[in-house]
Amino acid sequence: MAPSVPDIVPPVTDTIADLKLAATKEDKFPPTQVYEHTDPGAKADRAKPHLLTPETNVTHLSPFLGTEISGALNELAAERKVLIFCNQDFKDIGPDRQIAIAKHFGRIQRHPTSGDVKGYPEFHVVYRDTEHDRLKEIISDERINRTQWHSDVSYEKQPAGTTFFFILDRPEVGADTLFASQVEAYNRLSPEFKKRLEGLRAVHSAVEQAESSRRRGGVVRREPVLTEHPVVRRHPVTGEKALYTEESEYLLKFLFDHIAKGADFQIRARYEPGSVVVWDNRVTAHSATGDFNPGERRHAVRLTPEAKVPTEV
C-alpha cells in the first residue's frame, strides 16, 4: 500500500491542514522570463548503454508511446514519450534531491494557482479526497465523460518538457492517467490537412485557470498570460512533428477531438507503490481518470521543467 499523508518524508506536507495552508499562502511570482534551454536528450547516446543494461526489464505499452521500465533518460523520454519506472524510492529521497534530478531537464515551473509545499514552490501538489475535489469544480457532474485532455502549462512562453510525476497515496483501484501521442495524431492526418496547418498558431490561455482559483478563494501568484504557439511543433531532439493544441472552436476543436478519441495511439499509466511516471509534455496530451471511489485519496506531486519555446515546423 502506498504511504498515507502522515508517512511522507519531511519537509513535504505532513497533513491535509498543511496542504490547505500551502495552497492559500499569498506568495507572488514575477512574470516568467524566457531563458536559454538546451535539451539534455540532444547529447545522449542513442544506444543508452547506462540505462538499458541487461538487468533492465523494458515493456513497450504501445508502438507509438509508453514504456514500462523495471530495474536500473534523457533521449528515451523523447523517443518513447511516456516512461513508467517501477519500484523506485524517488518519493523517499527528499525534496532537494527530487528537484535536482528534475532540474537537469530545465528550469522548474512554479505553478501560479496550485497547492505547493512550504519552502518548495517547484512542487505542484495533486490532491483529491471526499472533502477536497477540485476536479468537480473544473468538470461539472452534468458531463457524461470526465476526461480532460491537455498538455501541462501550455500557456507559458516556454511550456513543459520532460515532466516527473510520483504518487504518495493512491486508491486501490483506478485513478490512472491516460496519455496520447500527439506525434501519431499528427501522422494520421492527410497530407492536405497537414499542409493546411502549416504556419497556423493558437492562443493558449491561463486566464480561465486564474479565474477559477479566484472564484473558490484560492491564490493567483502570478497574473495570467496569453501566449501564442504553433499548432504543429517540432521536437528539438527527435525532429518529430506533433500537434500542440488546446480545446477551441472549428479547426482546433476537430484536432482536439481527434487526439481525445484516438484510442489506438493512447495508453493508460497505472500506479503502484514506487511508480514514477516521466513524460514529454511537448509531444503528448494526458488526462486524469476520475474513476475511483470518492472516499479514497489520490495524492501525488509533479515537477515540471520548462523547455524551449515551441518552434514552427
Sequence and secondary structure as in RCSB ss.txt:
>XXXX:A:sequence
MAPSVPDIVPPVTDTIADLKLAATKEDKFPPTQVYEHTDPGAKADRAKPHLLTPETNVTHLSPFLGTEISGALNE
LAAERKVLIFCNQDFKDIGPDRQIAIAKHFGRIQRHPTSGDVKGYPEFHVVYRDTEHDRLKEIISDERINRTQWH
SDVSYEKQPAGTTFFFILDRPEVGADTLFASQVEAYNRLSPEFKKRLEGLRAVHSAVEQAESSRRRGGVVRREPV
LTEHPVVRRHPVTGEKALYTEESEYLLKFLFDHIAKGADFQIRARYEPGSVVVWDNRVTAHSATGDFNPGERRHA
VRLTPEAKVPTEV
>XXXX:A:secstr
    GGGS TTS  SHHHHHHHHH               GGGGS TT TTTS TT EEEESSSSS EEEE   HH
HHHHHSEEEE S  GGGS HHHHHHHHHTTS B   SSS  BTTBTT EEEEE SS  HHHHHS TT S     B
 TTTTSSS B EEEEEEEE  SS   EEEEEHHHHHHTS HHHHHHHTT EEEEESHHHHHHHHHTT   SS   
EEEEESEEE TTT  EEE   S SHHHHHHHHHHHT GGGEEEE   TT EEEEETTSEEEEE   S TTS EEE
EEE BB       
